[in-house]
Amino acid sequence: MTVTADGPLPPEPYDVAIVGAGVVGCALARELARRPRLRVALVEARDDVGQGTSKANTAIVHTGFDATPGTLEARLVRDGYRRLTAYAAESGIALEAVGALLVAWDEEQRAALPRLAGKAVRNGHTETRMLGQGELYAREPHLGPGALGALHVPGESVICPWTTTLAYATQAVRAGTDLHLRAAVETVTRDGDGHLLTTTRGTLRARHLVNAAGLGADTLDRLLGHDDFTVTPRRGQLLVYDRLARPLVRHILLPVPTALGKGVLVAPTVHGNVLLGPTAEDLHDKSATHSTAEGIALLRDKGRRVLPALLDEEVTAVYAGLRAATEHEDYRITAHPGERYVTVGSIRSTGLSASMAIAAHVTGLLADTGLDLGPVREPAPVTMPDLGATAPRPCERPGLVAADPAYADLVCFCERVSRGEIRDALAATVPPRTPEGLRRRTRARAGRCQGFHCGARVAELLREGTAHDT
Amino acid sequence: MTPENQPARSAPRPLDVLVVGAGPAGLTAAARLAAAGAGRVEVLERSVRPGGVPAYCGYGGFGTRTRPLTGPEYARLLTRAAERAGADLRTGVTALDWAPGGLALRTVGPRGPETVAARAVVLATGVRERPRPARLVPGTRPAGVYTTGELLQTVHLFGRSVGTRAVVVGAEEVAYTAADTLRASGTEVVALVTEATRACARSGTPLLTGTTVTELLGQGRLSGVRVRHRDGEGSVLPCDTVVFTGEFLPEDELARLGGITPAPGARTSRPGVFAAGGLTHPDGRAEEAARDGSRAADMVLEWLAEGAHRSE
């Protein structure tokens, strides 16, 4: 089990190097971990897995009902949905199949619903159903006035995106993958039949290379001499509302999509909050993950119409993520057999949903580039801490508390996080290195007080738990 | 479900009065109730130390004019008074939610999950400050963003400093408390920033009135805050720390989970449930919260007496 964050990288060549430990890179590392003969490195520029686009999204597992039929994305989202829902159940990843409602707010939108239902059928989803006004308001009594009807899409689910990425990484590392953090790739050159990566932590050799660099995928692709796509980051700002808002909404509430995109949604989260967003702003700066007054105002305007009472609740987080959009409408997953190189590009907003299917697809492409995958041996299953609001918290489980009183010692009161859970996270296979990393793993200080009550103690526990690190 | 996943299903433990929160209001209410012979009076405190906010206000200004005390001294005084009167104080115990039927709460603590029922409940759950996200301040999400509560605990409970240069948002008394605490722990105070057009200035601390914080800057660690003055002029104040002070909000989760709203006096919309302290007056001082707790205790005694009549 190896996770490194400093010092030089191992000199022995790897069979495969994956650049980018986002949800796609980690899913691929997990898939390759099923092939025990392979030596795999997962190389990440930041200090944690899932630190880019993967940490700041809408946390929805899409069924793919509204994908463009016939595209690679449509196929992989549909396949990925099946794989991920099964994996979440097996690994303790919080997931709620709340279903979605595409809400029509005018006659034109209502008229568009049958067409969307037809598209869903072409994507293999036959269970969508039209709801009249009465049934819509019966299902969503807090919906703002003026909605005419909706298309119900069962199966659309919400998930914990952080646990998902972490579960993939944990399983891969336990099965032998080397995860190298804080290793930003600067150059790539040919090295015999393989690749020589120069990173901020020195060089690394690999016979096969996978580019899962997300926002940086075009830059890395160009380092290898390809000019296939350009990433234009599309910023999505989101507001997270307090858990006390959770009873206001039962489904993922989607607008009827327009040419401008999927629009602003209101959705419950598995952590018991309510999400409002995202915006869709095309930018050029790949580091512009800041929220703006205009973005927040726009979201509040949209949210006020959909769920007026939501605006009376406290916001517990404002965040912004950048989708790795390109000039291509579909995924851009390309094998370069002569170069033993696979690019995973243009995964702009469905990477979480499709991650496991992308991983399986890329593994096939790696074989096409000459990689001998060797035999399959399923890695040991992982059991992740369930951060879902519907599961009892560890402090509420008498057997657990009796066996270890640290689970009864609540540190973060808003989110009911115990000292035992914080201790476990700090000792985990892929441990956090920052307060944010700890928050994503445990929910500590993610609640309404944002550390007013608990922040000092959480910081102290983190300091103690990472004291051995440098 | 494995047995250890099962929530506790044992019968509720009966009490006469359950007080939620061992701050000035809760401790004072408990002391008065226990002294007046209200029966089994128990105070639940989710924190490891009783006293509420004063417990980590490591400076003077508490108590009375004749007997000035620091926050921790004041917290100890109230704690001792409640215990001497016979109230049972349990720290490290969190009330999670209401249990079905009667006045009963689900709790967790060192003894594990438990349900506690009482003839009367006093909610004295206190306050929090409105943190940065709830103020909808745009920008990045760097480290170095605090409330006064977190600042005071970091400095007074753990002996840590928080940064080198700090901007304090707010200009009320609590903002000056934050500024004093920052300076005492070795952090330079760049300015106090307030949207108010008038505020009480104190020598030695630059005060920017009519000024709004419009953006937090910096990746990883805060590098500055962007502000806009009322005349439309903007500027950046370089700093690695920002403290959002004041805007006290009631910690009303338990009240709201029970569908309970405050009513005149210390009563609430639910018979037998009373509210006191910051929950009903979030801007009040510790001593006011204590007086509030005392008044709530009187209401509870009245309620218990009425109940005794009813059951006769």
Interface residues (C-beta under 8 A of the other chain):
Chain A: V240 L244 S287 T289 H290 S291 T292 A293 G295 I296 E314 V315 T316 A317 V318 Y319 P392 C395 E396 R397 P398 G399 L400 V401 A402 A403 P405 A408 D409 L410 F413 C414 R416 T434 P435 E436 R448 C449 Q450 G451 F452 H453 G455 A456 R457 A459 E460
Chain B: T2 P3 E4 N5 Q6 P7 A8 R46 S47 V48 G92 T94 L96 V108 G109 P110 R111 G112 P113 R128 E129 R130 P131 R132 P133 A134 L136 P138 G139 T140 R141 A143 Y146 T147 G149 E150 Q153 T154 L157 F158 R160 T214 E215 Q219 L249 E251 E253 R256
